[in-house]
Amino acid sequence: MMFRELVRRESDDRPHLHICRINGEVFTADLRYVSSPNLLDPMLKQVEYLIERSRFYWDGKHSDTPILECLAEPDTVTIVEAVTW
């Protein structure tokens, strides 16, 4: 629900939340680390910011208030049912 509010706030084209079954390994990342740098900062500082944030994301670190995203290998996720938001 936080993802919908923060990221998809301008579009309501996905009316359902899906309950899934996963058969395999899952990588859990924090979407709080997916954010734009300050565009007024010098370019080098912006690049350093993006590198640091992407490392946190791909290392699987979690912030104090994470928005968790689960990534799974293709063909390992089965939708069990759809529920409304």
C-alpha positions as CSV (number, residue, x, y, z in Angstrom):
1,M,0.0,0.0,0.0
2,M,2.9,2.4,0.7
3,F,4.3,1.6,-2.8
4,R,1.0,2.5,-4.3
5,E,0.8,5.8,-2.3
6,L,4.4,6.9,-2.9
7,V,5.2,5.6,-6.4
8,R,1.9,5.0,-8.3
9,R,0.0,7.9,-6.8
10,E,-0.8,9.4,-10.3
11,S,-2.2,6.2,-11.7
12,D,-4.8,3.8,-10.4
13,D,-4.5,1.3,-13.3
14,R,-3.9,-1.7,-10.9
15,P,-7.0,-2.1,-8.8
16,H,-5.9,-5.4,-7.1
17,L,-3.3,-6.5,-4.7
18,H,-2.2,-10.1,-5.4
19,I,-1.5,-12.8,-2.8
20,C,1.3,-15.0,-4.2
21,R,3.0,-18.3,-3.5
22,I,6.7,-18.4,-4.1
23,N,8.6,-21.6,-4.9
24,G,12.2,-20.7,-4.6
25,E,14.6,-18.1,-3.3
26,V,13.5,-14.5,-2.7
27,F,15.6,-11.3,-2.6
28,T,14.2,-8.6,-0.4
29,A,15.2,-5.0,-1.0
30,D,14.1,-1.7,0.4
31,L,12.5,0.7,-2.0
32,R,13.4,3.6,0.3
33,Y,16.8,3.4,-1.3
34,V,15.3,4.0,-4.8
35,S,15.2,7.8,-4.9
36,S,16.5,10.7,-7.0
37,P,19.4,12.8,-5.8
38,N,19.2,16.5,-5.2
39,L,19.3,17.9,-8.7
40,L,20.9,21.1,-7.4
41,D,24.0,19.2,-6.1
42,P,27.1,19.0,-8.2
43,M,27.0,16.1,-10.7
44,L,29.7,14.1,-8.8
45,K,27.8,14.3,-5.6
46,Q,24.6,13.1,-7.4
47,V,26.5,10.1,-8.9
48,E,28.0,9.2,-5.5
49,Y,24.5,9.4,-4.0
50,L,23.1,7.0,-6.6
51,I,26.0,4.6,-6.2
52,E,25.6,4.5,-2.4
53,R,21.8,4.0,-2.6
54,S,22.1,1.3,-5.2
55,R,24.6,-0.6,-3.1
56,F,22.3,-0.4,-0.1
57,Y,19.4,-1.7,-2.2
58,W,21.4,-4.6,-3.8
59,D,23.1,-5.5,-0.6
60,G,19.6,-6.1,0.9
61,K,20.0,-3.4,3.7
62,H,16.9,-2.1,5.2
63,S,16.2,1.4,6.4
64,D,14.5,2.3,9.7
65,T,11.2,2.4,7.8
66,P,11.5,0.1,4.9
67,I,9.2,-0.4,2.0
68,L,10.1,-4.0,1.1
69,E,10.2,-5.3,-2.4
70,C,10.5,-9.0,-3.0
71,L,12.2,-10.2,-6.2
72,A,12.0,-13.8,-7.3
73,E,13.3,-15.9,-10.3
74,P,10.9,-16.2,-13.3
75,D,8.4,-19.0,-13.0
76,T,8.7,-19.3,-9.2
77,V,5.7,-17.1,-8.4
78,T,2.1,-18.2,-8.6
79,I,-0.8,-15.8,-8.1
80,V,-3.1,-17.3,-5.5
81,E,-5.8,-14.7,-5.5
82,A,-6.5,-11.0,-6.1
83,V,-7.8,-8.7,-3.3
84,T,-8.9,-5.1,-3.6
85,W,-6.6,-2.4,-2.1
